[in-house]
């Protein structure tokens, strides 16, 4: 084991025998800080964007997620934990389905002329997954999957 001095911090940095002296922890921190800056700029770009369609999507996804959590908690307490967990899994699949649908609709006119059929695999795979897995019930999973519909009605009825 040997020691090198980081001239930026004026502090001794110990290195293990197999470790490269040129690769120090201070360089790791600068790389992590660069990644944080990239993510922060992308996050700020997403929310500062004036595209109304993106803001609509984020709002609907947020309302759907909050509504799904509430429904899953209430059904989990009243009916049972398995029912509530199944509703939550179905709601997450419904949000994923809604995201794929919104992405497909966003491409109409720019890259494609119609809606993709890929999102139709989500309810089919969800049904197969729920039927094969013993810890999920099919009926509450399907109820959870369609939770995005009441949240859409709620969003568009408030204006």
LUMBADREN-268279 format. One record per residue: residue in one letter; x, y, z of N, C-alpha, C in turn. Coordinates in steps of 0.001 Angstrom, whole numbers, plus 524288, in hexadecimal, padded with zeros to 5 digits. Atoms other than C-alpha are relative to their C-alpha. Layout:
BEGIN
AXYZXYZXYZ...
***
This chain:
BEGIN
X803507FB798000080000800008000080384804CD80000X7FD0B7FB2780037804F680DB07FCCB7FC3D8048E8003CX803287FB567FF3E8001181B8C7FE6580149803F67FBC6X7FF377FBB3803A37FE26826547F4867FD42804C780228X802477FB237FE167FA9D834887F6B27FCB38024F7FBA8X8037C7FD5B803A87EEFF83AAB7EFFD8010B805D280085X7FE6D7FA877FFA47F3C2848647ECDB7FB60803B58007DX8049A7FCA87FF827E5F184DC97EC1B7FE258006B80596X8021C800137FAB47E26884A007F9EB8044F800138041EX7FB8B800157FC6E7F017849468000E7FF267FC1680460X80141804087FC3A7EC8083CBA806C1802387FADE7FE0BX7FDE18050E801717F2BA82F5E806E57FB937FC487FE94X803C9803D2801C07EB46825057FF7E802C77FAC37FFCCX7FD8D805237FFF17EE9D816CF802507FDBD7FCA27FBACX80194803658044B7EE4A80D1D7F7318015B7FA638015BX7FEE0805867FF587ED867FE6F7F784803FF7FE537FBEDX7FBD88018D803A37F8767F6DF7F0AB7FE2E7FF307FA63X801D38010F805497F0257F2E67E4E87FD508049D7FD74X803077FB8F802087E9FD800577E30080385803D77FD26X7FD207FC37803127EE8780A437D8E88004E8052C802FEX7FF4A7FB1F7FD1F7F431816A87DEF17FD26804797FD48X802877FBC9802E47EE4381F137D4377FA26800438010EX8059E8003B7FEFC7E07F81AE87D8367FF18800E0805CEX800AB7FEC57FA757DD8A821B67E5087FA41801048013BX805767FF017FE837D0D48237B7ECCB7FE16805767FE8EX801B67FAB98016C7D0B98320D7E9C77FE438002E7FA54X801BD800438056B7CFB282EC47DB5A7FAAF7FD687FFA4X805228027E7FFE27C434825C17DE727FBD0803F780162X803D37FC147FE697BD4B831077E52F7FEEB803DE7FBA5X800E77FC57804467BF3B83A057D98F7FC9A7FD767FBC9X80334802CE803D37B98282FA57D08F7FA5D7FFA0801DBX805468004D7FDC37ADE082DCC7D9A17FD60805577FFC8X8023D7FAB7800457ABF683C877DA3B7FE71801617FA73X8016A7FEFD805707AC0483D2F7CB597FAE97FD2C7FE9CX804C6802F9801087A19F832887CABC7FB56802A780292X804367FD3F7FD4879977839D47D4D77FE69804E77FD05X801387FB498030379A798464B7CCC37FD007FEB37FB04X802BB80199804C67963483F207C0747FA567FEA28013EX80558801657FE7C78A658393E7C7627FCE3804C7801A8X802BD7FB457FE43786FF8464A7CDA47FE77803627FB58X8014E7FCD5804947879C84D4B7C0977FBAD7FD767FCCBX8042C802AF802D977F2B842DC7BA137FACA80083802D8X804BC7FF707FCDC775628437E7C5447FDD0805817FF7FX801C67FA9880089774E88525A7C4697FDF2800FA7FA80X801C37FF6E80563773A18519E7B5A27FA917FDAB7FF40X805148028F8006B7682D848467B70C7FBA98036380233X8041B7FCFF7FD7E760B6851027C0547FFC9805B77FE3CX800387FAB1801F77646385DF87BA0C7FE39800317FA59X801BC80051805647602F859597ACAD7FA77802387FF88X805157FD92800C9754AC860EE7A7637FC4F7FC837FCE8X8034C80396802E974F39855137A06C7FB667FE5880373X804A5801157FCD67415C853E07A5937FEBA7FA318002FX8011C80595800097404E8459A7A1A1803287FD1980426X7FCB88026D7FBF974BAF841C37AA797FDED8015780564X8022C7FE787FAEB745EC849807B5C87FAE87FD1F80118X804DC802F67FF6E738B8842EA7B376801257FA5980186X7FE89805607FEC073F2B835797B3A1801D67FF82805A7X7FDE68003E7FAAD74687838377C0447FBA7800B3803FAX804577FF1E7FC6673A3F83D5B7C6CE7FC787FB3380057X80366804988000A73201831AE7C2AF802AA7FB5D80298X7FD33804447FD6D73C90828067C6D180022800CD805E3X7FFED7FEDA7FA6473D8D82EC57D4027FAC47FEFC80294X80544800E87FDDF72EDB82EAC7D6467FECE7FA2C80029X800F58059F8003172E1E8206C7D21F803107FD2E8043FX7FCCA802877FC037394281C9A7DB297FDD7800FA80578X802337FEC37FADA7336A823A17E6EE7FADB7FD1B800CCX804FB802C57FFB1725F881DE97E416800E67FA21800C1X7FED2805947FF7E72BF1810517E2B2801E37FEB48057FX7FE1E800E07FAA773306811707EFB77FB718002A803D6X8047F7FF977FC7E72689815DE7F6777FC6D7FB3A7FF9AX8037280485800C371E4C80B017F097802967FB0D80220X7FD47804A77FE19728A8800BA7F3A9800247FFE7805F8X7FFFA7FFCF7FA46729C78054F801CC7FA9F7FEDF8024CX8054D800BA7FDF471B19805DD803EA7FE447FA537FF52X8018D80576800CF718A27F88C7FDCA803687FC4880320X7FC98803437FCD1724667F2EE804DD7FE4D7FFCE805A7X801CA7FFCE7FA9371EFD7F74D811F57FAA77FD6F80090X80564801EC7FF84710A67F40C80F817FF7A7FA4F7FE5CX800E58053B80220711327E7B98072B8046A7FC3D80179X7FB968036C7FEC871ECA7E22A80915804E6801D87FD40X7FB0D7FE378022B72D147E4348064F800FE7FDE77FA87X7FF3D802448053172D527DB187FAA17FCD0802F67FBEBX8035A7FD0280395722077E2677F45A80273805587FEEDX7FD957FADC800A6728A57EF907F6B2805027FFC67FCDFX7FB28800A4802F7735B97EAAD7F1977FECA7FEE97FA44X801888012E8056672F147E53F7E5747FE11804E47FD32X801DE7FB17802497284C7F2447E318804A6803887FEB4X7FB6B7FCAC800E4735517F9687E46C8032D7FE197FB4FX7FD1E802208048273C3D7F0507DAC87FD0D801267FAEFX8031F7FEC38049C731117F2057D12B8002F805C27FEA2X7FFC77FA5B800F573172800CA7D2C98053E801947FDB4X7FAD47FED2802327400C801257D0228002F7FE517FA43X8004B801B58057473DBD7F9427C3B77FC94803B37FCCBX8035D7FC38802B3732C2802C47C032802CD805167FED7X7FCF07FB3F800EB73BE280E5E7C1C1803F57FF0B7FBA6X7FC5E8015E80430745DD8076B7B9317FD2B7FFD67FABEX8032C80029804C273B3A804DC7AF197FEB2805907FE27X8014E7FA9C8014E737248131F7AF9E804BD802E37FDDBX7FB347FD8B801E67454A817657ADD08013C7FE3F7FA6FX7FF09801E98054E746F980EAE7A1DF7FC1E802587FC20X803FF7FDB78035773A39813C879C4F8012B805BE7FEE4X7FEC07FA75800AB73E2B821FB79E97804CA800B57FC84X7FB567FFBB8034574B7181F83798647FEA17FEF17FA4EX801B08015680547744FF8195378C957FCD4804787FD92X8031C7FBA3801F273B618248F78B548036E804B97FEDAX7FC697FBA4800E57466E82E6D78C75803047FF927FAF8X7FD1E800CF804DC74CFE828707808F7FC9F800997FB1FX803707FF948048E74100829AE777C780107805297FD3EX7FF047FB6980327743CB8331F76CD8805C2801267FF5FX7FA617FF0E8005B75266833CA76FB3802C87FB4E7FDA2X7FD37804B5801A07570C825CF76E127FC617FBC47FDF0X8038980428801B674AF581D8476BD27FAAA802457FEA6X8053D7FE3E8018773D4381E43766817FBC37FD878034AX803E08029F7FCC67368B8158B7706D8022A7FEC780562X7FE8A8015B7FAB4736C1810E477E5F8026C7FA8F7FFFFX7FD5A8050B7FF9C74010805C8781A27FCA37FC0B802F0X802ED8042E7FD6973A807F8B8785F5803147FD9F80484X7FCA98021B7FBE77458E7F65078FB27FD718004C80560X802627FF597FAD473DCA7FB7A79B467FBBE7FBF780110X803F6804067FF25733927F0DA7992B802387FB1D8029AX7FD8A8046D7FD6673D657E6F779E427FFDF8008D805F1X7FFDB7FF237FA5B73D007ED257ABD17FB767FD4A802C6X8041F802C47FD2C72F597E8747AFDF8002F7FA157FF3CX7FFA1805A1800F37319A7DB277A9918042D7FD988038AX7FBCF801F77FCA073E937D93F7B0A97FE8180063805BEX801C17FF647FA977388B7DE527BD427FC3A7FBA58017EX803BF804387FEF972D757D47D7BC58802CF7FABE80087X7FD0C804E77FFC4736D87C9447B9A3803477FFCE804FDX7FCC37FFB37FB4D73FE17CDAF7C4937FCBA7FF22804EEX8035F800927FB68734AA7CEB47CE587FDC87FA828006AX8022F8054B7FFC572F287C1747CA93804207FBF78017DX7FBD5803BD7FEC973C4D7BA8A7CBDA8022D800BB8057FX7FDC87FEE67FAE07409E7C1277D87C7FBCB7FF5A80429X803E68012B7FC05739A27BC5E7E48C7FEF180474803C9X800BE7FBC97FC3573B697C8C57EC967FCBC804807FDDDX803507FBF480256733577D1207E3337FABF7FDA07FE74X8053680192801B5724C97D0557E09C7FEC5802C27FAD9X800F17FDE180538720177D27C7D2B67FC33804968001AX803FB7FBE27FFEC714037DAA67D5B2802198053580223X7FDF77FAFE7FE2371ACA7E4FD7DE3580456802397FC93X7FBFE7FE1080394726287E5C07D4A57FD73802E47FB79X802B37FD708045871CB37E9127C9B37FD4480505801D4X802387FB297FDD8715B17F2E37D272804418042B8005FX7FBA37FC5F7FF8B722D17F9207D552801E3802007FAC4X7FE3F7FE638052F7265D7F94E7C6F87FCA5804737FDDCX803807FBFE8021971A788019C7C3D17FF60804C480391X8003B7FB6B7FC8E71CF280B897CEB180154805077FD0AX7FEB67FB4B802E772282814DB7C4907FB24802937FDA7X804BE7FDBA8024E714D3816CB7BF037FD3C803CF803AEX802647FC1A7FC8670EA181D1D7CB2580373804C3800E4X7FC9A7FB727FF4D71A94825AC7CCAA7FFC2803957FB38X800C27FCC5804B0718E582A437BE8A7FAD6802FF80051X805167FD697FF6970A8B82D2F7C1308007780465803F9X7FF437FBFB7FC0970E77834987CD7C802FC804A87FDCFX7FCD97FBB88020A718D283C967C65F7FCEF803557FC26X802B37FCFB80401710428407E7BAF37FAC680242801E0X804E07FDCC7FDF970410843167C32B800F7804B080389X7FEFC7FB9D7FC7170ACC84CFE7CC01800AF805297FD25X7FF567FB08802CA70CA58571B7C1487FAF0802447FE09
***
